[in-house]
């Protein structure tokens, strides 16, 4: 059957992303009650040590949006995207970066905006939409995702069943919610968190905003005490709960690396390819990391992604990544599809990552 191609999103003017990785300055601790500079330095060191101890390592994956272009129907493309979402959830991935093979770095709002009405989305835009939809708890989807042609077959996909996809009868210290148009009698913002009643939060926010709400440890639906809105990272930091993945768009491979949302950027980069080095999982050593990125190529592999990127053109792919590995040697098929490679590779990296974080 002929391959069904999707139109690529139109590029917008190039933007400067050179400063994306620059670490932000540490917050200065104010001098209180006339304390000496010596005491203040000790306090700063304690605060710094506390912050460093609290920082939780993250694992990101980068996937080429071109894998969608190889699907022969909308239903098959949806199933493919669903496999990527399942793999990311099963292996507790913190961030999924969907990248194009554009020669220059651009901000493509047609790709990143969820309210895009174009029914001929690029592969990257389609994959981003499905990934975000599946990561969102079921009770929030109707409000956050308008009807769209690309979502026609999402009902066929198996649920992610992530810890933050709570049922109506379940109680947890945190829940995902969406702000409502209705206001509470006390002029607070009402939030739907998927329970039998709405709750008031301690902030005034625009309707349709997704928030993470601290619910407390005891189930109490009767209290009208405002609930606290917290960072989406809080459930993992405080309770060790996996709280889903974030989705980010990158116009090319250099944007994947430069536009890292984490302070200090990715400190260990891994590329995967059948042309990579073959190392047993039990023998692989990954250094201690704060933010790990594992990249997967598209239809023509990571080599093409590097070659088509003007910022990386001419570079050996082995020099772009700290490790360039073949995670499935002696394969019986001449090709391993990217959605298959993600499952294989993430299982391959489980033991080395565990050792690195020990």
Secondary structure, DSSP 8 states (H G I E B T S, - for coil): -------------B---TTTT-----------TT--HHHHHHHHHHHHHHHHHH---EEEEEEEGGGGGG-SSHHHHHHHHHHHHHHHHHTT-SEEEEE---SS-B--HHHH-TT---SS--HHHHHHHHHHHHHS-HHHHHHHS---GGGTTGGGS-----TTS--TT---SEEEEEEEEEE-TTS-EEEE-SSSS-EEESS---TT-EEEEE--SS--SS----BEEE-TTHHHHHH------EEEEESSHHHHHHT--STT--SEEEEEEEEEE---GGG------SEEEEEE--TTHHHHHHHT-TTTTT--HHHHSSEEE-SS-S-SSS---HHHHHHHHHHHHHHHHHHHH-
